[in-house]
Amino acid sequence: MTKKHFIQIARILKNQRLAIQGIEDNQFENLISNIENQLISVFVDDNPRFDITRFRQATQLTEEERKLAI
């Protein structure tokens, strides 16, 4: 996989987080986090130098994005 693929996948996770904003049930955030963790495992197997922290940050909503979802 290339950096381009990791960026696309991070964007998908971020978009899903944005879609569930405002929903009271925490199940959806837990589901996305579980998927994220499983993907990270695959990425580390593919590339031992994969930057987990950077990827996690890329999948999180910014304060501005959180405000847009309200």
C-alpha positions as CSV (number, residue, x, y, z in Angstrom):
1,M,0.0,0.0,0.0
2,T,1.1,3.5,-0.6
3,K,0.7,6.8,1.3
4,K,-2.1,7.6,-1.0
5,H,-4.1,4.6,0.1
6,F,-3.6,5.3,3.8
7,I,-4.8,8.9,3.2
8,Q,-7.9,7.7,1.4
9,I,-8.7,5.2,4.2
10,A,-8.2,7.8,6.9
11,R,-10.6,10.1,5.0
12,I,-13.2,7.4,4.9
13,L,-13.0,6.9,8.6
14,K,-13.2,10.6,9.2
15,N,-16.2,11.0,7.0
16,Q,-18.0,8.2,8.9
17,R,-17.2,9.9,12.2
18,L,-18.7,13.1,10.7
19,A,-21.8,11.2,9.6
20,I,-22.5,9.9,13.1
21,Q,-22.0,13.3,14.9
22,G,-25.0,14.2,17.0
23,I,-26.2,10.6,17.4
24,E,-26.4,9.9,21.1
25,D,-25.6,6.2,20.9
26,N,-21.9,5.6,21.4
27,Q,-22.1,2.3,19.5
28,F,-21.3,3.9,16.2
29,E,-18.1,5.6,17.4
30,N,-17.0,2.3,19.0
31,L,-17.7,0.5,15.7
32,I,-15.5,3.0,13.8
33,S,-12.8,2.7,16.4
34,N,-12.8,-1.1,16.2
35,I,-12.5,-0.9,12.4
36,E,-9.7,1.6,12.7
37,N,-7.8,-0.7,15.1
38,Q,-8.2,-3.6,12.7
39,L,-7.0,-1.6,9.8
40,I,-4.0,-0.3,11.8
41,S,-3.0,-4.0,12.4
42,V,-3.1,-4.7,8.7
43,F,-1.1,-1.6,7.9
44,V,1.6,-2.4,10.5
45,D,1.9,-5.9,9.1
46,D,2.3,-4.4,5.6
47,N,4.7,-1.6,6.7
48,P,6.4,-1.9,10.1
49,R,7.3,1.8,9.9
50,F,3.6,2.8,9.6
51,D,2.9,5.8,11.8
52,I,0.0,4.8,14.0
53,T,-0.3,8.1,15.8
54,R,-0.3,10.1,12.6
55,F,-3.0,7.9,11.1
56,R,-5.2,8.1,14.2
57,Q,-4.9,11.9,14.1
58,A,-5.9,11.9,10.4
59,T,-9.1,10.0,11.2
60,Q,-10.3,12.3,14.0
61,L,-12.6,15.3,13.5
62,T,-11.2,18.7,14.0
63,E,-13.1,21.2,16.2
64,E,-14.3,23.0,13.1
65,E,-15.6,19.7,11.6
66,R,-17.4,18.9,14.9
67,K,-19.1,22.3,14.8
68,L,-20.2,21.7,11.2
69,A,-22.0,18.5,12.1
70,I,-24.1,20.0,14.8
